[in-house]
Structure formats: structure tokens, C-alpha cells
Amino acid sequence: MTAHTVVVGGGPGGMFLAYLLARAGRPVTLLERHHDFDRDFRGDSLHPWTLELFDRLGIGERLLDRPHVKAYSFRFHTPRGTVTTSEYRLLDTPRNYVALMPQVRFLDFLAAEASAFDGFTLRTGARVTGLLTGPDGTVTGVRYRDDAGEHELAADLVVAADGRFSQVRRLAGIEPVSLGAQTDLLWFSLPHRDGDPEDADVDLYLGDHHYIGLISGPGRWQIGYSLPKGGLSAARAAGVEPIRRFVAEQVPWLADRVGLLEDFKQTTLLSVDISRVERWHAPGLLLIGDAAHVISPTGGNGILMALQDALVAADRLVPALEHGTPGEHVLAGIQADREPAIRQVQAAQVRVEHQVARARERGRPITPPGFLRLLTRIPAVRARSARSNAYGPNPPVPGPDLCRALELTTTG
Ligand SMILES: Cc1cc2nc3c(=O)[nH]c(=O)nc-3n(C[C@H](O)[C@H](O)[C@H](O)COP(=O)(O)OP(=O)(O)OC[C@H]3O[C@@H](n4cnc5c(N)ncnc54)[C@H](O)[C@@H]3O)c2cc1C
């Protein structure tokens, strides 16, 4: 009998996995603790890998009908000039850009697409509070709470896609290991105005002691202002003026509106973390996305990694779920397929975190290494860097079983 999967968490990873399972005819219930998918500053970047895959799934055009901004490059701005490290335009694909779309639009889109399949059930306002287990400890379902009270829901497989503070992970007694992030980011937004540069895509402005990430989106600029880890109280004590000053100095064309940042209430703190669990699975339970590994916003590829986890999980789960609860070897296979890419991304991020911390300790401006400035003058280098960011390491493709179940051609 075809097995029933419960996915906990309607972020990019959980929602995409639920979509793929439902489309492949595998019954799936998605539990999301919030009543909707609205959330601010959660990453809006849809990379070329995602856009190409969605084209292949036949839903790319519909996705891109929703308002978004196209980012064609990734740049550093330093007192010594601007360095473009990744130039997506140089990629040999019609989707040669990162689509910046508020996450709520992306998640609403996936939920609507998944709802077209009979096997898909979405319960919002449903917070998972416990795990059901069999006599041998196998996870057999979840306990959740919604406005109507407490419920139990049986499952042949539970997938924890409930993010960096995963409750399911905690309930299963699985501990993440931190690899040591040194920075926190304070996010806020400022409106677009006529005359803003059209090519401000994904920009990093490096200054003394701080940097800011500037990302465009429909109608507004999202700004991430770096703080040393744990530095929020000191920043609050100093007030918003130093932040306004830094933004105006680094990005002079925003000076006319930095005054709109009046209070810390307008900001959201992202405590940057780089961590992962050792085992992404237990009997009857699989962890994916941020629940399994948190990456820093450097490279903006948290969503990409979560979506790639979901594809790999669907690839192995779709055939296995036809025969009941997938064995642990199936779940271990998902980790084995994905973990090397995650390790590679995290190792690069840890290096960047250390560079930033060293510069801060020495009171030096944070700058990209000199050789990068020279190297990135070569278009092939900018194209290579764009490719690596656009697709991530070892980008997965749907395998033959999943292609059959989704009615896709195996090449594409
Ligand atoms: C402030 C901030 C800025 C970021 N910027 C970027 C960026 O620019 N680009 C990028 O690619 N990534 C960015 N990220 C990272 C990105 O958001 C995550 O990597 C990505 O969303 C991970 O997806 P996920 O599906 O694994 O988990 P999440 O997106 O975290 O989704 C988890 C879901 O689980 C739900 N949930 C949690 N607990 C329960 C429970 N007990 N029961 C039911 N549901 C539950 C949550 O409400 C949430 O909807 C950012 C993250 C943050 C916090």
C-alpha cells in the first residue's frame, strides 16, 4: 500500500518536497505552524537551477508571472573599487539570472500548484508538538496543536523540514553541531525610488568594521547590516544613527531615505549560523533543509540547498513509498547524496566568516583578497563563479523513477 508522508514545515524545502510527492501520486500531509506563509527577510533568491527545474516541471512560466526582480550579477564594493565576482548573464541558459521574489509569493505558488493533486493536504496553523513512536522507537506519526486543539496524525514517514530551530529534530534528540559563525545580520528595508540604479542586483558593500548586503525586490531594497556575533545589545545602545550613517556613506544614493529607519523595531535579527547534524535520519524520520544543516546567507543559497534536498529526497522516496515506510538505507542514501555539497558550501562559508572576524579584530576594512580583484577581470572566471553559485556543488537532477512518476522526459 502506498505510504503516507507527513512533512513538518512549509518553508521552501518542505513545500517543494510535498509538491513533488503529491504530483508523483504519493499521499502527503504538510503541517505548517503559521496560518500563512508570510514572513519577512527569509531569503528571496531563486537560482538558475531552480528556474530551469521549474521549467522542466512545466511550472516555470507560471512562477515567473509573479512579480520579481532579476539579479544578473553579484558584486563587492570596497573603498578600492567594485569587484563583480559572479556574472549570471554569462551563463548559457535562458534563465541566466537569480529571480528575487518575496518568499511568501514563492510558497503561495507552490501550495497552489500542490493543491491541484488529490493526495496533497495542507494544514496551516498546525504546530507539531510531539512525535508518535512504535515499540521499537520507529517514528510513526506526529502530535500537533491547532485552533481546534490537540491531534495525532499517523505517518509511514515523517520529514522534518521545520527550519533552523527544528522542533522535530529536538524531539528526536538529534543535536546539530555548530561550525562557528562570527557574524549576525540586522535586516531592514527601504523603498525603491525613481532614479535608483537599475543594475543594483546583489551587492555587498564592505567598510570598516561592518558590511551591508543590498538586495533588490519588488518595490523595496532589503538591507542586511553586519554586527559582530552577539552585538545586538551594543548596537541597540548606540541607536540607529550609526547604521544610517554607514548606509549613507557606503550607498550614497540611499542617503535620501535612510532617515526612514527610525527604530530597531523595523529590523529583524538574523543570527548567522553554520551548523549541521551528523545523521539526517532515524527510523521513520528524515531531516532536510535548515533542519539538517544551517548555512550562512553568504551566497544567498539557503533556499537552493533546501530545494535540492527536496528533489533528492523525492528521487529516492517516490519509488520507496510505494512499498510502505522507507527503510533507513533509503534515508541514508538521501544524506549520502546531499551531504558532500552541504559540506563544501559550509567550508567556504566558514572561511569567509574567519576572514571577516580577522579583519574586524585587526581594525582593518573587510576586503576581498587582492588576487580576486585581478582574477575576476577575466569573464571566464566570473562565469565560473556564477555557475557555481547558480547550481551549487553536484547539482541534482531527477532520476528515472521520479521522471516517470512526474511524467518528465529523462533528459532535459
Ligand atoms: C533573516 C534570514 C535571511 C535569509 N536570507 C536568505 C537569502 O537571501 N537567500 C537564501 O537563499 N536564503 C536565505 N536565508 C535562509 C533561508 O531562508 C533558509 O535557508 C531556507 O528558508 C530554508 O528552508 P527550509 O524549508 O529548510 O526551512 P524554513 O524556510 O525555515 O521553513 C521552516 C518552516 O517550518 C515551520 N515550522 C517550524 N516549526 C514548526 C512546527 N513545530 N510545526 C509546524 N511547522 C513548523 C516554520 O514556520 C517554517 O515555515 C535567510 C534566512 C533568514 C532567517
The ligand as an SDF file (V2000), in Angstrom:
LIG
                    3D

 53 58  0  0  0  0  0  0  0  0999 V2000
   16.6720   36.5520    8.1190 C   0  0  0  0  0  0  0  0  0  0  0  0
   17.0340   35.5000    7.0880 C   0  0  0  0  0  0  0  0  0  0  0  0
   17.5280   35.8880    5.8230 C   0  0  0  0  0  0  0  0  0  0  0  0
   17.8580   34.9270    4.8760 C   0  0  0  0  0  0  0  0  0  0  0  0
   18.3120   35.3080    3.6450 N   0  0  0  0  0  0  0  0  0  0  0  0
   18.4750   34.3690    2.6720 C   0  0  0  0  0  0  0  0  0  0  0  0
   18.7590   34.7280    1.3130 C   0  0  0  0  0  0  0  0  0  0  0  0
   18.9140   35.9090    0.9900 O   0  0  0  0  0  0  0  0  0  0  0  0
   18.8210   33.7360    0.3740 N   0  0  0  0  0  0  0  0  0  0  0  0
   18.6320   32.4230    0.7210 C   0  0  0  0  0  0  0  0  0  0  0  0
   18.6640   31.5550   -0.1720 O   0  0  0  0  0  0  0  0  0  0  0  0
   18.4240   32.0620    1.9850 N   0  0  0  0  0  0  0  0  0  0  0  0
   18.3120   32.9900    2.9560 C   0  0  0  0  0  0  0  0  0  0  0  0
   18.0050   32.6230    4.2170 N   0  0  0  0  0  0  0  0  0  0  0  0
   17.9470   31.1900    4.5210 C   0  0  0  0  0  0  0  0  0  0  0  0
   16.6770   30.6030    4.0100 C   0  0  0  0  0  0  0  0  0  0  0  0
   15.5500   31.3420    4.4450 O   0  0  0  0  0  0  0  0  0  0  0  0
   16.6140   29.1770    4.5230 C   0  0  0  0  0  0  0  0  0  0  0  0
   17.8300   28.5100    4.2580 O   0  0  0  0  0  0  0  0  0  0  0  0
   15.5100   28.4170    3.8370 C   0  0  0  0  0  0  0  0  0  0  0  0
   14.2780   29.0810    4.0230 O   0  0  0  0  0  0  0  0  0  0  0  0
   15.4510   27.0070    4.4340 C   0  0  0  0  0  0  0  0  0  0  0  0
   14.2840   26.3980    4.0270 O   0  0  0  0  0  0  0  0  0  0  0  0
   13.6220   25.2680    4.9090 P   0  0  0  0  0  0  0  0  0  0  0  0
   12.4180   24.8550    4.1270 O   0  0  0  0  0  0  0  0  0  0  0  0
   14.6140   24.2470    5.2660 O   0  0  0  0  0  0  0  0  0  0  0  0
   13.2010   25.9500    6.2890 O   0  0  0  0  0  0  0  0  0  0  0  0
   12.3970   27.2620    6.6230 P   0  0  0  0  0  0  0  0  0  0  0  0
   12.2840   28.1730    5.4540 O   0  0  0  0  0  0  0  0  0  0  0  0
   12.9580   27.8070    7.8730 O   0  0  0  0  0  0  0  0  0  0  0  0
   10.9230   26.7360    6.9000 O   0  0  0  0  0  0  0  0  0  0  0  0
   10.6010   26.0280    8.0500 C   0  0  0  0  0  0  0  0  0  0  0  0
    9.0900   26.0880    8.2410 C   0  0  0  0  0  0  0  0  0  0  0  0
    8.7350   25.2320    9.3080 O   0  0  0  0  0  0  0  0  0  0  0  0
    7.7280   25.8450   10.0860 C   0  0  0  0  0  0  0  0  0  0  0  0
    7.7710   25.2630   11.4180 N   0  0  0  0  0  0  0  0  0  0  0  0
    8.7240   25.4230   12.3630 C   0  0  0  0  0  0  0  0  0  0  0  0
    8.4320   24.6890   13.4560 N   0  0  0  0  0  0  0  0  0  0  0  0
    7.2790   24.0470   13.1860 C   0  0  0  0  0  0  0  0  0  0  0  0
    6.4760   23.1320   13.9180 C   0  0  0  0  0  0  0  0  0  0  0  0
    6.8080   22.7540   15.1720 N   0  0  0  0  0  0  0  0  0  0  0  0
    5.3430   22.6590   13.3590 N   0  0  0  0  0  0  0  0  0  0  0  0
    4.9750   23.0440   12.1090 C   0  0  0  0  0  0  0  0  0  0  0  0
    5.7190   23.9140   11.3640 N   0  0  0  0  0  0  0  0  0  0  0  0
    6.8520   24.3910   11.8990 C   0  0  0  0  0  0  0  0  0  0  0  0
    8.1260   27.3230   10.0530 C   0  0  0  0  0  0  0  0  0  0  0  0
    7.0350   28.1680   10.3580 O   0  0  0  0  0  0  0  0  0  0  0  0
    8.6070   27.4740    8.6100 C   0  0  0  0  0  0  0  0  0  0  0  0
    7.5500   27.8470    7.7440 O   0  0  0  0  0  0  0  0  0  0  0  0
   17.7110   33.5540    5.1880 C   0  0  0  0  0  0  0  0  0  0  0  0
   17.2340   33.1570    6.4560 C   0  0  0  0  0  0  0  0  0  0  0  0
   16.8910   34.1110    7.3970 C   0  0  0  0  0  0  0  0  0  0  0  0
   16.3770   33.6570    8.7520 C   0  0  0  0  0  0  0  0  0  0  0  0
  1  2  1  0
  2  3  1  0
  2 52  2  0
  3  4  2  0
  4  5  1  0
  4 50  1  0
  5  6  2  0
  6  7  1  0
  6 13  1  0
  7  8  2  0
  7  9  1  0
  9 10  1  0
 10 11  2  0
 10 12  1  0
 12 13  2  0
 13 14  1  0
 14 15  1  0
 14 50  1  0
 15 16  1  0
 16 17  1  0
 16 18  1  0
 18 19  1  0
 18 20  1  0
 20 21  1  0
 20 22  1  0
 22 23  1  0
 23 24  1  0
 24 25  2  0
 24 26  1  0
 24 27  1  0
 27 28  1  0
 28 29  2  0
 28 30  1  0
 28 31  1  0
 31 32  1  0
 32 33  1  0
 33 34  1  0
 33 48  1  0
 34 35  1  0
 35 36  1  0
 35 46  1  0
 36 37  1  0
 36 45  1  0
 37 38  2  0
 38 39  1  0
 39 40  1  0
 39 45  2  0
 40 41  1  0
 40 42  2  0
 42 43  1  0
 43 44  2  0
 44 45  1  0
 46 47  1  0
 46 48  1  0
 48 49  1  0
 50 51  2  0
 51 52  1  0
 52 53  1  0
M  END
$$$$
